[in-house]
Amino acid sequence: MTYERDATTLELPWPFAGREDELQLVRRSLTGLRRGIVVTGPAGCGKTRLVAEAIRGTDCARTAGTPESRTIPYAAFAHLLPESVTLHRAVRLLSDVRTLLVDDAHLLDDASAALVHQLVVHGRTRLLVVATDGTPVPGAVSRLWTGELLPRLALEPLPEEETGRLLTAGAGPLDALTANRLRRLSRGDLRLLRDLLGAVRGLLTPVPGTDERAWRGPVPLTAAVRERIAPVLGRACLLERETLDRLAFAEPLPSDLDDLDLGALEALESDGLIEVGDHGAVRLAHPLYGPVLRSAAGRLRARRLASTADGYATALDAESAALTGRIDRADVRTLATPVGEWLVAEGGMLPGGYAAVRARFARLRGEVREAAAWAREGLRGEPGDASCRAELDRASAAVDSRGDLDPGLDVEALTDPYDAVRLGAPEKVIDRLGGVFARHADALTRADGPDLDEVAGELERRGFLLFAAEAYAQAVGVHRDPRAARHSRTRAVALARRCQGARTPALSGLVLGELTARQRQIVTLAAAEEAGITLHGQDTTSVPQGSFPRDG
């Protein structure tokens, strides 16, 4: 009998993206005199997909550990070895295997783990070993990298830019708030991300005036989602479940609330379901917990636990004040704003003033598509809000054919004096700026490349990625040392690629396609370094790191 599936529901593999540098490292580890490599990382970060791409088209034997067979000697190698075998004979029998992939090595039985270790020490087989972080690993496996027998490639979650490409490949262009929500809920787990995207694909709605679509509303309780949050939903203790539900509707909560049970908090923290900050604030440990607990709550329970409209307004005012304070201090590094994100995710209406502040904060960070999305949310609730309209116009201009600044603008007419620095006319506004922005204007006025690099680094540390990219780009043209110019260009391109397609006069010459093959490789390695990729025990190319408020 033949079974057929509807072609429209057939799930095809996601495109391989974002791990090109790691892919080359793994492939190189399987050539020449190299013995192989260990690849580790969080669950679902794409380890198996990476090694599958690395060995595609090669003659490679495969084995894997499983939870069910951890007590059975040589269970992982049952298909490669006779039924009864000693360790010495197993090494000899596998000596003719040129390349061996060992997936889920953290689940190997002790005998199989010892065999893998001996193959590295005494065998001629190249080993590609994959293990998951955060789980117990057999000592014989961990000694592969702690004993420096094999280099270790520690994978981080896929960078935001590359995750965005996967989302676009899976569902078409998504608005920034939807993409951010999916990334936040999955927390780097690509399997969970794919499951969530499949569940919400039919819930996407068009965003007026764009080719994007958005998802607002509760998180679908798919089988994969329920499995992931089973430790939360299955909590038997009523006090613990009440605490979890209260957090789901009002996190963060202070741990010294009189009606919070200390024993329940300690049990939940011990099991990794909540986190307690340095100042005592209690939060749920995973971004998925809150939405699912809210979705699972009945209407009466939700009505009892949910804040009143006045409570939301107070919380939004506090978040808005915190964001404004950061802007005034010229510090736009990431700041937790759970209430606003929760309301917009659930489809609630945002006050225009709050949305405008969120849009401005995002724009200053170089997140221009996110800025536009926040401004649209404000206009959805208050269509006539002038501050949201202004932020939407500027953010939208930053990603079309116009750019966010017109080089022909009259500098004297600029409402934000720092825009003159970004346009290359710092001498006209330097006396109106302070702090790092004044230093930027001064360095540009003096055409001082090293000082521009220092300013760019400070802007980057403060969260102003777009401004940092522009400062590095301006340094390129004034450096006397060609190597320094190449470094500035590399940093400018790496940062500009994180600014969601922003176009500005200062970045107009930074076209990645114009670089040589070697320069493109350096730029890609710089971006990988930004993502925190580390390779232990193997030499790699190093890349040097290299209206607006008054600051200071």
VENFEN-V57604 format. One record per residue. N is the residue number from 1. RES is the residue in one letter. PHI is phi in whole degrees, -180 to 180 (NA if undefined). OMEGA is omega as a letter, one per 30 degrees, with the letter a starting at -180 (999 if undefined). D_FIRST is the distance of its C-alpha to the first C-alpha in Angstrom with 1 decimal. Layout:
N/RES/PHI/OMEGA/D_FIRST
N/RES/PHI/OMEGA/D_FIRST
//
This chain:
1/M/NA/a/0.0
2/T/-109/l/3.8
3/Y/-109/l/6.7
4/E/-119/l/10.0
5/R/-106/l/13.4
6/D/-62/a/16.6
7/A/-61/a/18.6
8/T/-75/a/21.7
9/T/-105/a/20.7
10/L/-68/l/19.5
11/E/-87/l/22.2
12/L/-97/l/23.7
13/P/-60/l/26.2
14/W/-68/l/29.8
15/P/-66/l/32.2
16/F/-77/a/34.4
17/A/-152/l/37.8
18/G/83/a/41.1
19/R/-125/a/41.1
20/E/-61/a/42.2
21/D/-67/l/45.3
22/E/-63/l/43.6
23/L/-61/l/41.0
24/Q/-66/l/43.8
25/L/-63/l/45.5
26/V/-65/l/42.4
27/R/-62/l/41.9
28/R/-66/a/45.6
29/S/-69/a/45.5
30/L/-105/a/43.1
31/T/-122/l/45.5
32/G/61/a/48.8
33/L/-93/a/50.4
34/R/-70/a/48.7
35/R/-92/a/47.0
36/G/133/a/44.5
37/I/-162/l/44.4
38/V/-108/l/43.4
39/V/-114/l/41.8
40/T/-125/l/42.3
41/G/168/l/41.9
42/P/-64/l/40.9
43/A/-60/l/37.4
44/G/80/a/35.1
45/C/-84/l/37.7
46/G/104/a/35.5
47/K/-62/a/36.4
48/T/-64/l/33.0
49/R/-65/l/32.4
50/L/-62/a/35.8
51/V/-71/l/35.4
52/A/-63/l/32.0
53/E/-66/a/33.7
54/A/-66/a/36.6
55/I/-101/a/34.7
56/R/-57/l/32.3
57/G/82/l/32.4
58/T/-108/l/34.4
59/D/-90/a/33.9
60/C/-133/l/33.8
61/A/-79/a/32.7
62/R/-130/l/31.4
63/T/-151/a/31.8
64/A/-157/l/32.0
65/G/-84/l/33.6
66/T/-137/l/31.8
67/P/-60/a/33.6
68/E/-72/a/32.1
69/S/-113/a/33.4
70/R/-68/a/36.9
71/T/-102/a/38.5
72/I/-103/a/36.8
73/P/-59/l/38.8
74/Y/58/a/37.2
75/A/-60/a/33.8
76/A/-66/a/33.3
77/F/-108/a/33.9
78/A/-59/a/31.9
79/H/-83/a/29.7
80/L/-114/a/32.8
81/L/-128/l/35.3
82/P/-67/a/35.6
83/E/-65/l/35.4
84/S/-119/a/39.2
85/V/-155/l/41.2
86/T/-94/l/44.5
87/L/-61/a/45.0
88/H/-61/a/47.2
89/R/-70/l/44.7
90/A/-62/l/41.8
91/V/-62/a/43.9
92/R/-67/a/44.7
93/L/-67/a/41.0
94/L/-95/a/40.0
95/S/-66/l/43.1
96/D/-88/l/41.2
97/V/-77/a/38.7
98/R/-73/a/40.2
99/T/-137/a/38.5
100/L/-132/l/36.8
101/L/-96/l/35.3
102/V/-115/a/35.8
103/D/-91/a/34.1
104/D/50/a/35.0
105/A/-66/l/38.0
106/H/-69/a/39.6
107/L/-103/a/37.0
108/L/-67/l/37.7
109/D/-69/a/39.0
110/D/-60/a/42.6
111/A/-66/l/42.1
112/S/-65/l/39.6
113/A/-63/l/42.0
114/A/-63/l/44.9
115/L/-64/l/42.9
116/V/-60/l/42.3
117/H/-62/a/46.0
118/Q/-68/l/47.1
119/L/-63/l/44.9
120/V/-71/a/46.8
121/V/-75/a/50.1
122/H/-117/a/49.9
123/G/-90/l/46.8
124/R/-105/a/46.3
125/T/-81/l/42.9
126/R/-83/a/42.7
127/L/-109/l/41.3
128/L/-117/a/39.5
129/V/-109/a/39.6
130/V/-121/l/38.2
131/A/-141/a/39.5
132/T/-97/l/39.7
133/D/-70/l/43.1
134/G/80/l/44.3
135/T/-129/l/42.7
136/P/-61/a/44.3
137/V/-121/l/43.9
138/P/-53/a/44.6
139/G/-56/a/48.1
140/A/-64/l/47.1
141/V/-81/a/44.9
142/S/-62/l/47.5
143/R/-70/l/50.1
144/L/-61/l/48.3
145/W/-103/l/49.8
146/T/-67/l/52.7
147/G/-90/l/53.9
148/E/58/l/53.4
149/L/-78/l/51.2
150/L/-133/l/48.7
151/P/-69/a/49.2
152/R/-120/l/47.4
153/L/-104/a/45.9
154/A/-94/a/46.0
155/L/-79/l/43.7
156/E/-100/l/44.8
157/P/-55/a/42.6
158/L/-59/l/41.7
159/P/-57/a/44.7
160/E/-56/a/44.8
161/E/-61/a/44.8
162/E/-74/l/41.6
163/T/-62/l/39.9
164/G/-60/l/40.8
165/R/-65/l/39.2
166/L/-64/l/35.9
167/L/-63/l/36.2
168/T/-65/l/37.0
169/A/-65/a/34.0
170/G/-87/a/31.8
171/A/-144/a/33.4
172/G/83/a/36.2
173/P/-62/l/39.9
174/L/-113/l/40.8
175/D/-69/a/44.2
176/A/-61/a/46.0
177/L/-68/l/46.1
178/T/-68/l/42.3
179/A/-62/l/41.8
180/N/-63/a/44.5
181/R/-64/l/42.9
182/L/-64/l/39.5
183/R/-64/a/41.2
184/R/-66/a/43.4
185/L/-67/a/40.7
186/S/-84/l/38.5
187/R/48/l/41.6
188/G/84/l/40.2
189/D/-86/a/36.8
190/L/-68/l/34.5
191/R/-67/l/31.4
192/L/-67/l/33.1
193/L/-59/a/34.3
194/R/-65/l/30.9
195/D/-65/l/29.6
196/L/-64/a/32.7
197/L/-63/l/32.5
198/G/-63/a/28.9
199/A/-74/a/30.2
200/V/-100/a/33.2
201/R/-56/a/31.9
202/G/-78/a/31.6
203/L/-101/a/35.1
204/L/-72/l/37.0
205/T/-123/a/39.8
206/P/-63/l/41.9
207/V/-96/a/45.2
208/P/-54/l/47.9
209/G/81/a/49.6
210/T/-138/l/47.1
211/D/-97/a/43.6
212/E/-93/l/42.6
213/R/-128/a/40.7
214/A/-129/l/41.5
215/W/-121/l/40.0
216/R/-130/l/42.3
217/G/126/a/41.6
218/P/-63/l/40.2
219/V/-77/l/37.8
220/P/-63/a/34.3
221/L/-89/l/33.4
222/T/-74/l/30.0
223/A/-61/a/28.5
224/A/-66/l/29.9
225/V/-66/l/33.3
226/R/-61/l/33.4
227/E/-64/a/32.7
228/R/-67/a/35.4
229/I/-107/l/38.0
230/A/-54/l/37.1
231/P/-61/l/40.5
232/V/-87/a/42.2
233/L/-66/a/40.4
234/G/-91/a/40.3
235/R/-66/a/44.1
236/A/-84/a/45.4
237/C/-70/a/49.1
238/L/-64/l/50.3
239/L/-65/l/53.1
240/E/-67/l/50.7
241/R/-67/l/48.2
242/E/-63/l/51.1
243/T/-63/l/52.4
244/L/-61/a/49.0
245/D/-66/l/48.7
246/R/-63/l/52.3
247/L/-64/a/51.7
248/A/-61/a/48.6
249/F/-100/a/50.8
250/A/-153/a/54.0
251/E/-71/f/53.7
252/P/-83/l/55.7
253/L/-118/l/57.9
254/P/-71/a/61.1
255/S/-72/a/60.7
256/D/-96/l/64.1
257/L/-60/a/63.2
258/D/-62/a/64.8
259/D/-96/l/61.8
260/L/-94/a/59.3
261/D/-81/a/58.9
262/L/-63/l/59.8
263/G/-62/l/57.8
264/A/-65/l/54.6
265/L/-61/a/55.3
266/E/-64/l/55.9
267/A/-67/a/52.7
268/L/-68/l/50.6
269/E/-67/a/52.3
270/S/-61/a/51.8
271/D/-89/l/48.1
272/G/74/a/47.9
273/L/-96/l/47.1
274/I/-132/l/50.3
275/E/-128/l/52.8
276/V/-114/a/56.6
277/G/-76/a/58.5
278/D/-62/a/62.0
279/H/-101/l/63.7
280/G/91/l/61.8
281/A/-72/a/59.2
282/V/-105/l/56.0
283/R/-132/l/52.6
284/L/-70/a/49.0
285/A/-77/a/47.7
286/H/-131/a/44.6
287/P/-60/a/44.4
288/L/-79/a/41.2
289/Y/-63/a/42.8
290/G/-59/a/45.1
291/P/-58/a/42.7
292/V/-71/l/40.1
293/L/-62/l/42.9
294/R/-67/l/44.2
295/S/-67/a/40.8
296/A/-82/a/40.3
297/A/-73/l/43.9
298/G/-72/a/44.4
299/R/-62/a/46.7
300/L/-66/l/49.7
301/R/-66/l/49.4
302/A/-63/a/49.0
303/R/-63/a/52.0
304/R/-71/a/54.1
305/L/-87/a/53.2
306/A/-68/l/53.1
307/S/-71/l/56.3
308/T/-78/l/58.4
309/A/-59/l/58.8
310/D/-65/l/62.2
311/G/-64/l/60.5
312/Y/-63/a/58.1
313/A/-61/l/61.1
314/T/-63/l/63.1
315/A/-66/l/60.3
316/L/-66/l/59.7
317/D/-62/l/63.4
318/A/-66/l/63.5
319/E/-65/l/60.6
320/S/-62/l/62.3
321/A/-64/l/65.6
322/A/-65/l/64.0
323/L/-65/l/62.4
324/T/-63/l/65.7
325/G/-62/l/67.6
326/R/-63/l/65.5
327/I/-61/l/66.0
328/D/-63/l/69.7
329/R/-92/a/69.7
330/A/55/l/67.8
331/D/-140/a/64.9
332/V/-116/l/61.5
333/R/-66/a/59.4
334/T/-53/a/56.4
335/L/-131/a/57.4
336/A/-69/l/55.3
337/T/-137/a/55.2
338/P/-68/a/52.6
339/V/-69/l/53.8
340/G/-62/l/53.6
341/E/-67/l/50.2
342/W/-65/a/48.9
343/L/-62/a/50.3
344/V/-70/l/49.0
345/A/-66/a/45.5
346/E/-81/l/45.4
347/G/90/l/46.6
348/G/-76/l/50.2
349/M/-90/l/53.2
350/L/-106/l/55.5
351/P/-61/a/59.2
352/G/-60/a/60.2
353/G/-63/l/62.7
354/Y/-65/a/60.2
355/A/-62/a/57.6
356/A/-66/l/60.2
357/V/-66/l/61.2
358/R/-60/a/57.6
359/A/-65/a/57.3
360/R/-66/l/60.5
361/F/-58/l/59.7
362/A/-65/a/56.3
363/R/-63/l/58.1
364/L/-64/l/60.8
365/R/-78/a/58.1
366/G/89/a/56.7
367/E/-91/a/53.5
368/V/-72/l/54.1
369/R/-70/l/50.7
370/E/-67/l/50.9
371/A/-60/l/54.4
372/A/-63/a/53.3
373/A/-66/l/50.6
374/W/-64/l/53.2
375/A/-62/l/55.6
376/R/-64/l/53.0
377/E/-62/l/52.4
378/G/-65/l/56.1
379/L/-72/l/56.4
380/R/-65/l/53.5
381/G/-87/a/55.8
382/E/-134/a/59.1
383/P/-58/a/58.7
384/G/-96/a/62.4
385/D/-68/a/62.7
386/A/-69/a/64.7
387/S/-68/l/64.0
388/C/-67/l/60.2
389/R/-62/l/60.6
390/A/-65/l/62.8
391/E/-67/l/60.3
392/L/-64/a/57.4
393/D/-62/a/59.4
394/R/-72/l/60.3
395/A/-67/l/56.9
396/S/-66/l/55.2
397/A/-65/a/57.8
398/A/-68/a/57.1
399/V/-119/l/53.7
400/D/-102/a/54.3
401/S/-72/a/56.5
402/R/-86/a/59.7
403/G/85/a/59.5
404/D/-83/l/61.1
405/L/-135/l/64.6
406/D/-92/a/66.4
407/P/-58/a/68.6
408/G/-89/a/71.1
409/L/-64/l/71.7
410/D/-73/a/75.3
411/V/-59/a/75.5
412/E/-65/a/78.3
413/A/-91/a/76.1
414/L/-68/l/73.3
415/T/-79/l/72.8
416/D/-113/a/71.4
417/P/-60/a/73.8
418/Y/-66/l/71.2
419/D/-60/l/69.5
420/A/-65/l/72.5
421/V/-65/l/71.8
422/R/-65/l/68.2
423/L/-87/l/69.5
424/G/90/l/71.9
425/A/-123/a/75.2
426/P/-70/a/76.0
427/E/-63/a/79.8
428/K/-85/a/79.9
429/V/-132/a/78.4
430/I/-60/a/79.0
431/D/-79/l/81.7
432/R/-104/a/79.2
433/L/-118/l/76.7
434/G/-140/l/76.7
435/G/59/a/75.0
436/V/-63/a/72.1
437/F/-73/l/72.1
438/A/-67/l/75.8
439/R/-63/l/75.2
440/H/-62/a/72.5
441/A/-62/a/75.0
442/D/-65/a/77.7
443/A/-63/l/75.6
444/L/-71/l/74.5
445/T/-62/a/78.1
446/R/-85/a/79.3
447/A/53/a/76.3
448/D/-101/a/75.8
449/G/-60/l/72.4
450/P/-58/l/72.4
451/D/-68/l/73.5
452/L/-63/l/70.7
453/D/-63/l/68.2
454/E/-65/l/69.7
455/V/-62/l/69.5
456/A/-61/l/65.9
457/G/-62/l/65.1
458/E/-68/l/66.8
459/L/-61/l/65.0
460/E/-64/l/61.7
461/R/-63/l/62.7
462/R/-82/l/63.6
463/G/100/a/60.2
464/F/-86/a/61.3
465/L/-66/a/58.7
466/L/-66/l/59.3
467/F/-64/l/63.1
468/A/-65/l/62.8
469/A/-60/l/60.7
470/E/-66/l/63.5
471/A/-64/l/66.2
472/Y/-62/a/64.6
473/A/-64/l/64.1
474/Q/-67/l/67.8
475/A/-68/a/68.7
476/V/-56/a/67.1
477/G/-78/a/69.7
478/V/-115/l/72.7
479/H/-66/l/71.9
480/R/-88/l/74.3
481/D/-89/a/72.2
482/P/-58/l/69.1
483/R/-67/l/67.2
484/A/-65/l/67.9
485/A/-65/l/66.8
486/R/-64/l/63.5
487/H/-63/l/63.0
488/S/-62/l/63.8
489/R/-65/l/61.4
490/T/-60/l/58.6
491/R/-65/a/59.2
492/A/-62/a/59.5
493/V/-66/a/56.2
494/A/-61/l/54.4
495/L/-75/a/55.8
496/A/-61/l/55.3
497/R/-67/l/51.6
498/R/-95/a/51.5
499/C/-104/l/53.2
500/Q/55/l/50.3
501/G/82/a/51.4
502/A/-63/l/55.0
503/R/-122/l/57.4
504/T/-140/l/61.1
505/P/-56/a/64.0
506/A/-66/a/64.4
507/L/-96/a/60.8
508/S/-61/a/60.8
509/G/-90/a/61.2
510/L/-91/l/58.4
511/V/-108/a/55.6
512/L/-59/a/53.2
513/G/-67/a/52.4
514/E/-81/a/56.1
515/L/-76/l/56.1
516/T/-72/a/55.9
517/A/-60/a/53.0
518/R/-66/l/55.0
519/Q/-65/l/56.1
520/R/-63/l/52.6
521/Q/-63/l/51.7
522/I/-65/l/54.6
523/V/-62/a/53.7
524/T/-65/l/50.1
525/L/-65/l/51.5
526/A/-63/l/53.9
527/A/-65/l/51.1
528/A/-65/l/49.3
529/E/-64/l/52.5
530/E/-60/a/52.7
531/A/-80/l/49.3
532/G/86/a/50.8
533/I/-71/l/48.9
534/T/-128/l/50.6
535/L/-126/a/50.2
536/H/-100/l/52.1
537/G/85/l/53.4
538/Q/-144/l/52.9
539/D/-70/l/55.2
540/T/-134/l/54.0
541/T/-65/l/55.7
542/S/-98/a/57.8
543/V/-117/a/58.3
544/P/-65/a/61.5
545/Q/-88/b/61.3
546/G/15/999/62.9
547/S/NA/a/70.3
548/F/-121/a/70.1
549/P/-76/l/72.0
550/R/-72/a/74.8
551/D/-120/l/73.8
552/G/87/999/76.2
//
